[in-house]
Amino acid sequence: MAVWIETVRSVVSPWECDVTEHFTIAFYFDRLMDAASTIVRALGLPDAVGSSRRFDVRFVRELRTGASFHILSAPIALDEASVRFGHQIVDSADGEVAAWVQETLDDPTPPLTPDLSAEIGRSLLPWPGPAVEHRPDPATNEGLVATARDRIKAAELDATGKLSLSGFVHRFTAGCIQGLAAIGATSSYMEAERRGYSTFELALRITGWPQIGDPVLVETGIVHLGNTSIRFVHRMCDPASGIEYARLGQFGVQLDLDARRPAALPERIRTAATRLLVPLASQGG
């Protein structure tokens, strides 16, 4: 019988929270890595399945220090080119969903056998969460600015020997903070004004896997600037060749840390942010 499987049960530790005083997105992905591995094994797939991966995340409520939570996972779509899983990150205290995640594995490697495809097909469940909004990417990489640069370390690898999901996302988080500082939303501003940047939507696409010791560069641009909201696009690449490993679309708002509500961006920050705006490939999507 097709059912949602509990793949993670955990808590939010104090050191896993950020300056916005809630669960850091990289640690969400640390637990999602566990959930993804568990559901893959439950269905008889190898851990290394998929030549590329995409995670579409919609955050709907905060998890803060001390919160207990669990993840429910199930396959939700299947075709010849991809398999998609749904993950519900649930507040264990009240049963409310804190985040909805769709994970897509493209071009499974090795390819799914007919028997395995049939088994996954029998396990498919309807997706009860919000539909994914596919937003346009920048028209080119021109205009993106360097926001993180370092090398891959052995401690960042997962059980398959690849860079972990959290290893990718920690660097994108650094890119976000560097991007905010570049437009005047510095740590001193955040502290004095009791402001933070709160992400409500993420689209992570991984298409390559850097190895231990490889240098990596994160470049960042702004593709949307609203009254309270900013959407960043970050790309991780090889700094010598420019070959892209991963890309993250990050949509969030300036948060009033006391009221826990969106707050308008000051005009000086909006003005500075326009210098990081990059054109989109199209206005649709």
C-alpha positions, 0 to 999 in steps of 0.5 A, a space after each residue: 500500500 502506498 503510504 508516506 514514510 517517516 524518513 527523519 525525526 529530529 530537533 533544531 539545535 541552537 547552533 543550527 540557527 542563523 542571525 534571523 533566529 531560526 533553522 538555517 536552510 543548510 541544516 534543512 538540507 542536511 536532514 533532507 539528505 537523510 530523508 532522500 537516502 532513506 526513501 531511495 533505499 526503501 524503494 530499492 534505488 541506489 544512493 547515487 541515482 540521478 545525474 542531476 537533482 533539483 529541490 524545490 522548497 516552500 517554507 510556510 512556518 518557522 522552526 526555531 531553537 528547540 523545535 522538534 520535527 519529522 519528515 514524511 517522504 513518498 514518490 509522487 511522480 515518475 516518467 522515463 526521464 525522472 523520478 520525483 519525491 515529495 518531502 513534508 517537514 512537519 512540526 512534531 509538536 502540532 503536526 503542522 507542515 513547516 516546509 514542502 519539498 519536491 525532489 526531482 532526480 533526472 536521468 537516473 543512473 543506472 536507468 530504472 528497470 521495468 520492474 523497479 519502475 512498476 514498483 515505484 509506480 504502485 507507490 506513487 501518492 498525490 502531492 498535497 502541497 503547493 505547486 512549484 512555481 518555475 521562475 526564470 533564470 538570468 539571461 546570462 551570467 554577466 553581472 553576477 558578482 563573486 560572493 563566496 570562494 573556497 575549496 571542497 573539504 573531505 568533511 563535507 562529503 556524504 556517504 556516496 563520496 559526493 559533496 553533501 547537500 548542506 555543503 552546497 547550501 552553506 556556500 549559497 548562504 554565504 553568498 546571500 549574506 555577502 550579497 546583503 552586505 553589498 547592498 547595505 544590509 550589513 550585520 551592524 544594520 541587521 543588529 541595530 534595526 532588528 532585521 533579518 533576511 527570511 527565505 520562503 522559497 528555494 530552487 536548488 539545481 545540482 548538475 555537477 559534483 566538485 571533488 575534494 580539494 577543488 576550488 569553487 566560486 559562488 556568484 550572485 545577482 538579484 533578479 527581483 526587488 520588491 517593497 519587502 522582498 528580494 530574490 537572489 540567484 546564486 551559481 557555484 562554478 569552477 573559477 577557472 573554467 566557469 563550468 557550473 556545478 549548481 544554482 540556487 534561486 532564493 526568494 525571501 523578505 526582510 524580516 522584523 525580528 521582533 514582530 516576525 513579519 516582513 518589513 519594508 526595505 529602506 530606500 538606501 538599500 533598495 537603491 544599492 540593490 538595483 546595482 546588482 539587478 540582472 536581466 531575466 531570460 524571460 518574464 514568464 514562468 
